[in-house]
Amino acid sequence: MSDFDLMNKTNEDLKSLQDDLLQNCEFDNDSRWIPKCLHCSPYTGDVLVGMQQIFSRRKYLTNGRIDRYEYPGRLKKKGPVCYYNPLYVVENNNGDIVVSDDRWRVVGTDHEGKDRFKLYGLRPYGICTDALSHILVCAIQTSTVQVFDKNGVFLRHLLFRQPGLISPCFLAYDINTYQLWVWSDLNKRVCVYNYLTRPTDSTWKPFCVYSSKITGDLLIGMYKHEKRTGKVNRYNHTGELIQCIKYNDKIYELYCCPIFITENQNMDVVVSESDVSRPNAVVVTDHSGQYRFSYSGHPPDFEFQPRGICTDELSRILICDKMEERIHIIDKDGQLIAKLSLSPPDEFVPYSIAYDITTRSLWIGAVDEYDVKLSVIEYEASHPILTGNSVKRRDKSML
């Protein structure tokens, strides 16, 4: 039984499980040690019990250890005393035991109890591991879930300021559905997230990402620095790689370095990319990955520097041009419709863009040497926009 299975138990089920454990487990007869936490390993079937030492009913010592029980409850091994009041315990699929304790630490030991790593200053609570032996920790210090590799090396933050989730406290990973279940103690809510754990080629670095509103797939623009080449990977909702877009029909590479990526209403994949050896371009392929066209500015030249891209409900493509400091609007086949300037011009360079179909608004991120601004522009896709039009905007400084 895994931690995920425990989360799905009703109160009656948990009471029955507790009674079974108390009846069958040969707990240490030394009354100075009491159980504080447990983990049912899905890999070995053993039950790991975090024990804390006391010497009176009211005063606790900080000593802690992890005891291992095998079915049907026989004590298999007493662990070494190397924790301060264990809070949560989990067994990684490489056999390591990982514990969060009351000294704001995450402690990793091997199967024999030898030290592997210690992480300090997180104020950790719930912990779990994924299919790649990554360690996920609810860090109260940052109100996020922090991800570490099996050696305790920090990888990334998860769930930073996630709506509906305040201060994650406990979590469990379901290896069958690739879902992460997170419990917030402050607002008493359980949130479920799709969590992708599939291994990738480490020579390829993710550069941009887009979540498809049409298919629910995840499109990720990848870049390989050594060969200065790029590709687009498509993943389904379980994290399975279902498509790789890299070459055109003449076996030429489509991308050098994908910068921004989006999906059009007709399911075309639209990528802005940068290349020092050829004109920068917005490259468009259809849903199957077949090359359709490239747009390199109007007229095409080496000065074109596409950055942020988005599409509207008419399948028009809007492109931020860093060099010209305008927004190019092209149709779904790559023909220029208009160029849009922010008003007043020459103050900020449009760098990123998004279209809100509900409010008919363009959200444009613009930068200059000292500041970053977010502009909101009224935009009606059904009305033609003339080349060179300037539009008034509502700005908000981001710095």
N, C-alpha and C positions, 0 to 999 in steps of 0.2 A: 504494500500500500504506500503510495507517494503522498507528499504534502498536499498535492492537488486533490487527491481522494479525500484527505482529511477535511479540506475546506468544504467539500460537498456533503459532508455528513450532517444529519440533523442533530439536535441536542440529545434526542433519545439514543441515536446511534453512537454518539460520542460517549454518553454515559455507559452504554453497554461495552464499548471498546475499553473505556477506563476500568470497568469492573473486571474484564477479562485480563487486562494487563496486571492489575493488582493481585488477581488470583493466581496467575500463571508465572509471573516474573519473580525470580529469586532475588529480590532487592537486598542490598547490603544491610546486614543486621545492625551495623553501626549506626545508632540513632543520631550521630553527629552529622550525617550526610542525608540530604533530602533531595528528591528529584525536582528540577526546575524547568526543563524543556525536553522534548523528544523529537526524533525524526525516524520515520519508517523508510528505510533505504529501498528504492525500487531496483537497485542493482544487485544487492546481496540478500535482501529479505530480512536483514538484521534490524533491530531497533536500537538506535543510539539515544542514550538518556544523559542529559546534562545534569550533573550533581553539584550541589553547593554544601559547603561545610558550615556547621553551626556548633556552638558550644553551650548555648542556652536557648530558651524559647524566644527570647526577645532580641538577642544580639547575634548577628551573623558575622562570620569571617569572610574574607574575600576569596578564599581558596575554592577552585572549581575543577572538575574533571569530567570526562565523557566516558561512560561505561557502555559496553556493547553487549546486547542480548541476542541470542539466536532463538529460533522457533523450537519449542513452544513457550519460551520465556526463561530459558536457562542463561545464567550469567556466563558470557563467553570471555570477557576480558575487562578488567578495570583499567581505565586510562590514567595516564600520568597527570599530576596536579600542575596544570599550566595555564589556568584561566582565572579570571576574577568574576565570579557569579555569572555563569553562562546564561545568555538570554535566548539565543536561537542557535540551533545546530543543523547542519546539512552535510550529506556525503556527496562529493563530486563523483562524476563517472570515471575519473582516473584513480579513485580510491582515497583521495584526500578527504580529511574531515575539516570543515570550515565552521568556525564558531564566532558569533558576536557576543561580546561580554560587557560587563558593567563599567569597564575602564575606557570606554569609547574606542574599543579595538575590534578588529577582525583578525582572528588568528587561524592560520592554516597549518595543519600537520599532515604527515603522510599516514598511511594505514597503520603503521606501528607507533604513531604518536610522536615522531621526530618533527622538530620545527621545520616549516617550509617558508613561511613569511608572516609578518605582522603589519597591519595597517592601522594607523593612529589618526585620531582627531575627527572621525566621521560621525560620532554619536550614532552608531549603527543599531538598527533593530532587526526587522525581518531580513532573511537572506534565502537565496535559492540558487540553483545552478541550471544552465541550459544544456542543449545537446552538444555544444562545443567545449564544454567544461568551463565556460565563462561563469564568473561569480557575480550575482546581482545583489546589491546591498541597498536597503532602505536607509538613506543617510539623513538623519534629522537635521544635521548641521546645514545642509543645503536644500532640504525639502525636495530632494530628487532621489531617483534610483541611480546608483553609480554602478558601472560595469567594469569588472577587472578580468584579466585573463587568469588562467589556472595558476600562474606564478605570482599573482597579486599585483600585476602591472596595470595601472589605470588605462582604460580604453575610452570611455565616454560617459556622458550623463544621459539619462532617459527621463521623460515625463517632467521636463522643466516647465513649471507654471501651467500644467495641463488643466484645462477647464474641468471643473467637477471633482478634482482630486487635490486635496490640501494635505500636505505632509504625509506621504506614503509611509505606512508603518509595518505592514506585513505583505508578503507576496509569495506566489507559487507559480511554477511554470509547467504547463501541460505539454509534454513532448509529442502527444498524438495530434493535437490541433494547432500547435505552434502559438498558443495563446498564453499571455501573461496576466494573471489575476492579482490585482493590487488592492489592498485594504487601507483606507485612510481613517485614522482614529479620530481626527478632529471633526470631520463632517459625517462620520459613520457611513461610509459608502464603499462598495466594491466596484471597481472598474476593470473591464476586460479589454486587453489590447492584443492585436496581432503582433507577434514578435518574431522577426526574421533572424534565423540563426544559421542559415546555410553557409558553408565555407566558400570563400571566393579566392581567386588567384591574387596573391598579395602584390604582384607586380602591376596590377590594375588598380588605380585609385578612383573612387567615386568623386565626380566633380559637380554634378547637378542631379536633381531628382524632381519627379512630377508624379502625383497621384491621380490616376485617370478617373474622372467623374462618370465616364461612360462604361468602362469595363471593370473598374475597381483595381486594375493592375497598377503596379509601380514601375515607372520608367526611370532608369538610372543611367546618366551619361558617365562613361568611364574613360580614363586617360592612362596611357602607358608612357611614362616620361622617357625611358631609354630609347624607344623607337618613335617617339612623337606621333603617336597614333591614338585614335579613339574609337569607341563603339557605344551602342545603346543596348542595355539589357532590359528585358521585360520580365517581371516577376508577378505571379498570381498572388491571391490573398493568403496562401499558405507559405509563401516565400520560395516557391519552386520557380527556377529559371525556365521560362517557356519560349523565349525568343532572344536572339542576338542579332542586332543590325550593325553590320560592319562594312560590307562591300556592296558596290553597285553591280549591274548585270555584266559589266566588263571586268569584274574582279579588281576594280580599283577601290582603294579605301575611301570611304565617304567622309570620314572625320579626321581631323588632327587633334583638336582639344575641344570637346563639347563644353560650352559655358552655361547656357540655359537651355531648357527643354520644356516642351508643352505638347499637348495633343489637340488637334483641331476637331471641329464638330463632325467632319467627315471621316474621322479616325486617322487622319494623316499624323505622322510624328514629325514635329518641327523642332529643329535644333539650331541654335546659333553657335558658331564655332570660330576658333582663332587659329591662324596658320601663318607662319613667317615665310613660307616658301610659295604660297599662292594667295590669291585674293581671299580675304575673310568672307564668309558667306553664311546665309541661313539655308540649311539643307533640309529638304522635305522628302520623306518617304511615305508610302502608303502603309496601311495596317499590317500588310504581310511583309513589309521591309523592302519592297521594291522602290528603287530610286525614282522620284518624280521630277524634281527640279532643284536648282540652287538659285538664290537671289544674292547678288553681290553689289547691291546699291543701284542707283539710277543717276547717271550711267554707271556701269560696272567699273570699279577701279580699286586700287590697293588702299585707298584712304578709308574705305568703308570699314567700320568697327562695330559690328552688331553686338548688343549685350542682351538685356532683358527682352522677352517675347511673350505675347499672349494672343488669344484669338477671341473673336466676338461670335454672336449667334448666327451671323451670315458667313461664317468660316473665313472671314478676313483675318490676316495676320498682321499684328502690330509689333514693330521692331524699334527698340531704342538704338539709335546710332550715336555712339560716343564721339566720333570725330566731327560729324556735321551738327551735333547737338540738336537733333530733331527726332521725331518719331515717324518712321516710314509705315505706311499702310498699303499692303498689297492684297490682292484677291487670292483665292485658294489655289490658283494656277501660277502665281508668281508675278502677276502684272501690277505695276505700281498704280495706286489709286490716288494717294495724297501723301504729302509730307506735313507733319504737324509740329509747330514750334510752341514752346512754352512762352508765356508772356509775363513779365518782360524777358526778352531773349538775352543770351550771353551771361546769365547769372549762374545757372546750374546746368549740369550735364545730366540728361536722363540716363539712368543706368539700369533700372528694373521697372517692370510694369505688370499690372494685373487688372483684369476687367471683372467688375461685379455686374452680372446680368440682371440682378434684382433691382438695383438702384440706377442702372445705366451709368455707372461711374467708372472712370479710369483712375487707378491708384498708381502714381508714378514716383519711384524713388530717385532722387536727384542728388548729385554730389558736387562740391567744389573743393578747393584746397583746404578749407577750414571747417566745413559744416556738411551736414546731411539733412535733406528735407524730403518730406512726403507731400506730394501734391495730389489733390483730388479734382478731377475734371469731369464735367458732365459730357456724356458721349452717347450719341444716338446712332447706332449702326445703320439704320435704315435710311438716314439722311446722308446724301453725298457731302464729303468734306473737301473743300478746294485746296489745291496745293499752296503751301505757304501760309495757310491760316494760322493765326495765333489765338490762343484761348486763355481766358482768365482762370486762375486757379486759387484754391485755398491751401495754404501751406502750413506745415507744422514742423518746426525744427526738431531733429531727433537727438541733438547733442546739447 
